Amino acid sequence: MDLDVKNQEKNDDKKSFIIYVNAEEKQWHEKNISFEQVATLAFGKYEDNPDVTYSITYKRGNEHQPEGQLTKGQSVHVKDKMRFNATRTNKS
C-alpha cells in the first residue's frame, strides 16, 4: 500500500484535528468542514444575509486539493494542521 494512502487513512481515523482559522488554533472533530462552519469559527456566527459577503481560502489540504477557495455550500476534507483564512465584508 502506498505511504500517502496509509497516511490519508490514518488521518481519516483521527477523532480530532487541529486546524487554524485566521491563525487561531481550533479543534475540529469531523472529516469535512463547510464554508459556513469556517465562517462560524472565524466570526462567531454565519450570517446568511445578502449584505454580508465572506471569502474563505485554505492551504495545507490533502494531496488532491492542497489549497483553494470555498464558496457558499461547499465543503472540503479536513487534514491536521490545515489553514483557513476568512474575511467578512458588509456591503454599504
Secondary structure, DSSP 8 states (H G I E B T S, - for coil): --HHHHHHHHHHH-S-EEEEETTEEEEE-SSEEEHHHHHHHHHSS----TTEEEEEEEES--TTSSSEEE-TT-EEE--TTEEEEEEEEE--
